[in-house]
């Protein structure tokens, strides 16, 4: 596929000549015969019908008695918001789940028990590959890459947490030290930071006990310093705040066993400065610290940059990499035509098409992606003027130009479990609670946000590159057996480009070339190496520290407030 460049704005269109073309992506994964669709399952639980979902994948998604409906719903709501991307009870298929068992991959009994508590009985493909790479492999630095919604957060957390637990067993005591987290996860946004921390806390509540904390800008620095002084095992943070904590000396990486860079393709993009913000972590860490890079897309140049900075870099790639997820229906809405040629006329015709597709789908959760904050504001104002009270819809903005507290509140509300009146297309709400929530946002919401209940994604503006297209459409069809609709609004020359993208997806072709990578070699497990390394340090009564290597040469730029966030 030729390089994807953003077409110029301002192509003419006509509301009367808007034409919709729909292609159904080849469905490689579907619920078993007789099993209810995910939305029907949610509605049954919300009405209190049936019991708690069985954790046995082989049961075909059956239900068993599980206490009062109110308690079941609270338990289910908490679990689905914390670990929303892997639901074996919905369906079991080779398109999402690996044929391997957790214990066969080397997962400890403690990890397996915690996963069973959460209802996760089988790993996804990327989770199985990650266990081989991080718990069974001799590879020091690893890239984990698979499509959005494939379960990458658990993929890197589980094997690395198991290594930390093994370290505690070798030492015979807790290894947590003040100011010294043993695992650091670097994420591009505060929203993704909060999501990863929720997954950490869900694992800890399930029995895999460890301390986790968040470190992001916009939150009191003093509170985060006190938290580090008390000692944490896993610290999740944004590059700027982590660099600030390092600079003030209240964050030390002396005992850090691994640094995970999540959404590395975003951090290597135009909006971040790796040399200024992420490289200090490498400089402060011992030379033995492992670096893990997680991503939904891995453009060839990104991989080459990482390989240059981290020689011997290995990769564990999932089967859905650079492909859209099964279950997506992509709809191209051609808004070209008309006599008037201007940016404003193009916006008006796309806005009319946007309202039409939102009314057609009537999804309980919809996301509308724009390229710039200015476009977000115009779309938000248009929808607020156009929706009537009878539509039972509410518009929630999400971009960098609104206050942090307002933005966070909007996102929390959008990600919450829909109530019993929501999620039914064409249904009516009997209360004042909106039946439908529409999140109007920039690409900030596509950076790893796990939107478990999103059924409709609208690309109001064409993405600037194929990576961004994959991240945006990946906000729906999260996890196993899910489905969703993606509506692409296009003008002029964008139409041909969008049709080419959809045709490639229909043919199950990749949108990016997958780079030639060094495969993971299965050698001694980290636990085996850890036992030998820790034996010496335990005898000496201290954990070893090593000289720090020079900083990486990669260059990222900081986020620009007024452009695409």
Number of C-alpha atoms within 10 A of each C-alpha: 11 7 9 15 13 14 17 11 16 15 23 21 27 23 19 13 13 20 13 15 12 14 15 15 20 15 14 14 19 19 18 15 7 7 15 16 16 19 14 13 16 21 18 15 20 22 14 17 13 17 18 21 22 19 24 17 19 13 14 19 22 18 16 12 12 13 10 11 18 13 13 20 19 12 12 19 17 16 17 18 20 20 25 19 23 26 25 28 23 25 24 24 18 12 18 28 23 18 14 14 15 21 12 9 18 18 17 17 11 15 22 21 17 19 21 15 16 22 20 21 22 26 26 29 25 28 29 23 24 32 23 21 29 29 27 22 19 18 23 20 24 27 27 26 27 24 24 32 26 30 24 25 20 22 22 24 22 23 25 24 21 21 21 23 21 18 20 15 13 19 19 10 9 14 20 19 17 16 24 24 27 25 24 24 25 25 26 25 20 21 21 24 24 19 19 28 20 20 20 27 18 20 23 15 14 17 16 21 17 18 15 22 23 23 26 22 16 11 13 10 15 8 11 19 17 13 18 22 15 13 20 21 24 26 24 28 26 23 28 20 19 24 19 16 18 17 12 10 11 17 23 21 23 22 22 21 21 25 25 23 23 27 22 25 21 22 25 20 16 14 18 21 20 21 15 18 21 24 20 20 22 19 16 19 23 21 16 17 22 19 19 23 23 24 24 30 27 27 15 14 12 18 21 16 15 21 18 13 14 16 10 14 23 23 25 25 23 22 15 21 24 28 22 26 33 26 22 25 21 26 21 20 23 27 30 25 19 17 9 13 15 13 14 14 19 25 23 17 24 26 20 18 24 22 15 12 18 20 15 11 15 24 26 24 25 28 31 25 28 25 20 18 24 15 19 25 18 14 26 21 13 15 20 14 9 13 15 11 10 9 16 21 23 18 22 20 23 27 23 19 14 12 12 15 10 12 17 15 13 17 19 11 12 23 17 16 19 20 15 16 19 22 22 18 14 12 12 14 17 10 9 8 13 20 26 25 24 23 24 25 27 26 20 21 24 22 24 28 23 27 25 23 29 27 25 27 26 24 21 24 23 24 23 13 14 19 19 18 19 23 25 27 26 29 27 29 28 28 23 30 25 25 24 23 22 25 24 27 27 27 28 19 13 23 20 13 18 21 21 13 19 24 15 17 23 20 10 18 16 17 24 21 13 15 13 10 16 15 14 24 14 14 14 13 18 21 18 14 11 15 16 11 15 18 14 13 14 15 10 10 10 11 16 15 16 12 12 16 13 12 16 20 14 17 18 20 16 17 18 12 13 12 13 20 21
